[in-house]
Amino acid sequence: MTLVDTRTPNPKYFISGATGDWELVIGMEVHAQVTSESKLFSGSSTEFGNPPNSNVSFVDAAMPGMLPVINEECVRQAVRTGLGLKAQINKRSVFDRKNYFYPDLPQGYQISQFKDPIVGEGKVLLDLGEDGEVEIGIERLHLEQDAGKSIHDQHPNMSFVDLNRSGVALMEIVSKPDLRSSDEAKAYLSKLRTILRYLGTCDGNMEQGSMRADINVSVRRPGGEFGTRCEIKNVNSVRFAGQAIEYEARRQIDILEDGGVIDQETRLFDPKTGQTRSMRSKEEAHDYRYFPDPDLLPLEFDDTFIAELAKHLPELPDEKSARFIETYGISHYDASVLVASRRSADFYEAVAKGRDGKLAANWVINELFGRLNKQGLDIDDSPISADQLGAIVDLISKGEISGKIAKDLFEIVWSEGGDPATLVEERGMKQVSDTGAIEKIVDEIIAGNPGQVEAVKTKPGLLGWFVGQVMKQTGGKANPGAVNEILKAKLGLE
């Protein structure tokens, strides 16, 4: 593969060294476990958490004479993912044998794809805030089977092998070397995971190993030739990805500035130390002796097959974000937060439909998401339903409760449940909008505080003190708009 530089150097991302500035170049190979009930070439279960070696068939264990049979649903999932990445779908692809020895690879080779992958070039768009939108190129997506798992901490002088994962379908999604900072790399991983989850083609659970990243890192002088890359293997967290990249970049810069050279190698990241360490020299394609798998025919399908899958794709994050901005009048930032999860987006839309979209976004993002994050809960575990939060938004919009009362009501519904409108009636929480009642309280406060009345005439900012006194006497129930209007009229501030 010929590397092509598609990015203009951005000084914001340069790393300062003792001899000048350096630029990071990052590419990723993300291994995403395909959402499927059975493995890529056998009928064994893919359920996570089962006892070791319980999801293993004769095919997975590479017993003599056992032949692979392609799982059509895994093919469909790969094509759906390619479509979601706006990528070229190759109507003919070939499975190859990638030869290497490892104790948890029973066959002595991995069935993968090399020259003819199922998906070609695509793209992922990253929203970088002030830096605008950046397009990260996808080089390819290919299907392959996963290896098993070696376990080294169960016995002092023996390792164990669990083949539950052996033969599970993976999509390897290879990016172009278009990423230029750890923040971009984290944004890319997060965006890719969101797309996969929207599509339902991978659950994206990095902590369970169903999505992990091999990260290629190199440094160069800004705009110069690509440097020698090192691959950081099997990173299973967005946060760890950022830490690994930052450490590796600084390690390489220190070596180069001391007059050394970078050895192309595979490294591992240790989250406990925050450092990468050498694992082995980096293999090239010829080291694996790829050749077409003689037990599997080429995959071939037509335009009708692709069109049928495309027809049933869900609305993806970028399209949903654009629709939210146009339909509900919310900001670009709010839209990006709301569509980060398909379930969160659906929750917001249920709250916002037929209501003030901006007000709904404020309550979903600041109040609900804030409380969920504080208590470590997911949107599916929210004690407040979309209907209940929508009812609170309705009460605010109608002027029946103030913002302060709404927060008190939110707490009640969160802790006790119930219908918000009924709770407001039963607990006397309705906002006081009776101007006569408010005027009476304002008159009493003005009469009792002549010094403040004189001061506010020269310092209009003191109006807030009067508003606070009125709200205090009404238990926060007075309509803030009415209070401000009445105070300004009585104090001659209009």
ZIZI-V380696 format. One record per pair of residues at least 6 apart in sequence whose C-alpha atoms are under 6 Angstrom apart, sorted by sequence separation. I is the first residue (numbers start at 1). J is the second residue. D is the distance in whole Angstrom. If there is no record, write none. Layout:
# ZIZI-V380696
[[I,J,D] [I,J,D]]
This chain:
# ZIZI-V380696
[[15,21,6] [38,44,5] [127,133,5] [196,202,5] [197,203,6] [206,212,6] [269,275,6] [338,344,6] [339,345,5] [395,401,6] [424,430,6] [456,462,5] [488,494,6] [14,21,6] [15,22,5] [38,45,5] [59,66,5] [101,108,5] [126,133,5] [152,159,5] [204,211,5] [220,227,5] [269,276,4] [338,345,5] [471,478,6] [14,22,6] [37,45,6] [38,46,5] [100,108,6] [126,134,5] [151,159,6] [219,227,6] [268,276,5] [352,360,5] [14,23,5] [37,46,6] [100,109,5] [125,134,6] [151,160,5] [218,227,5] [268,277,5] [45,55,5] [99,109,4] [125,135,5] [150,160,6] [218,228,6] [267,277,5] [44,55,6] [98,109,5] [124,135,6] [150,161,5] [193,204,5] [218,229,4] [267,278,4] [44,56,6] [98,110,5] [124,136,5] [149,161,6] [217,229,5] [267,279,5] [44,57,6] [97,110,6] [123,136,6] [149,162,5] [216,229,6] [217,230,5] [266,279,6] [97,111,5] [123,137,4] [148,162,6] [216,230,6] [266,280,5] [321,335,5] [96,111,6] [123,138,5] [148,163,4] [216,231,4] [265,280,6] [266,281,6] [96,112,5] [122,138,5] [215,231,5] [265,281,4] [266,282,5] [95,112,6] [96,113,5] [121,138,5] [148,165,5] [215,232,5] [265,282,4] [95,113,5] [121,139,5] [148,166,4] [214,232,6] [264,282,6] [121,140,5] [147,166,4] [214,233,5] [120,140,4] [146,166,5] [214,234,5] [119,140,6] [146,167,5] [213,234,5] [94,116,5] [119,141,5] [145,167,5] [146,168,5] [212,234,6] [213,235,5] [317,339,6] [93,116,5] [145,168,5] [212,235,6] [93,117,5] [118,142,6] [145,169,5] [212,236,5] [93,118,5] [117,142,5] [144,169,6] [145,170,6] [144,170,5] [41,68,5] [143,170,6] [41,69,5] [90,118,5] [143,171,5] [330,358,5] [41,70,5] [90,119,6] [113,142,6] [142,171,6] [328,357,5] [401,430,5] [41,71,6] [89,119,5] [142,172,5] [206,236,5] [384,414,6] [400,430,5] [401,431,5] [40,71,5] [88,119,6] [141,172,5] [206,237,6] [383,414,6] [400,431,5] [88,120,5] [112,144,4] [141,173,5] [88,121,6] [111,144,6] [87,121,5] [111,145,6] [140,174,5] [230,264,5] [232,266,6] [87,122,4] [139,174,5] [229,264,6] [230,265,5] [231,266,5] [232,267,5] [233,268,5] [351,386,5] [86,122,5] [138,174,6] [139,175,5] [230,266,6] [231,267,6] [232,268,5] [350,386,6] [82,119,6] [85,122,6] [138,175,4] [139,176,6] [85,123,6] [137,175,6] [138,176,6] [137,176,5] [347,386,6] [351,390,5] [105,147,5] [136,178,6] [62,106,6] [104,148,5] [61,106,6] [62,107,5] [104,149,6] [432,477,5] [431,477,4] [432,478,4] [433,479,5] [431,478,6] [432,479,6] [431,479,6] [186,238,6] [104,161,6] [182,242,5] [182,245,6] [60,166,6] [60,167,6] [56,164,6] [53,162,5] [55,164,5] [52,162,5] [53,163,5] [53,164,5] [77,201,5] [39,167,6] [40,168,6] [39,168,4] [40,169,5] [39,169,6] [34,169,5] [33,169,6] [34,170,5] [33,170,4] [32,170,5] [32,171,5] [31,171,6] [31,172,5] [30,172,6] [30,173,5] [29,173,6] [198,342,6] [29,174,4] [28,174,6] [28,175,5] [27,175,6] [27,176,6] [27,177,4] [26,177,5] [26,179,5] [25,180,5] [24,180,5] [35,201,5] [34,201,6] [35,202,5] [34,202,5] [33,202,6] [33,210,5] [32,210,6] [32,211,4] [31,211,6] [31,212,5] [30,212,6] [30,213,4] [29,213,6] [29,214,5] [28,214,6] [28,215,5] [28,216,6] [27,216,5] [99,288,5] [26,216,6] [98,288,5] [99,289,6] [26,217,5] [98,290,5] [25,218,5] [97,290,5] [25,219,6] [97,291,6] [24,219,5] [96,291,5] [23,219,6] [96,292,4] [97,293,5] [23,220,5] [95,292,6] [96,293,5] [22,220,6] [23,221,6] [95,293,6] [22,221,5] [23,222,5] [22,222,6] [94,298,5] [93,298,6] [93,299,5] [92,299,5] [92,300,5] [91,300,5] [91,301,5] [9,223,6]]
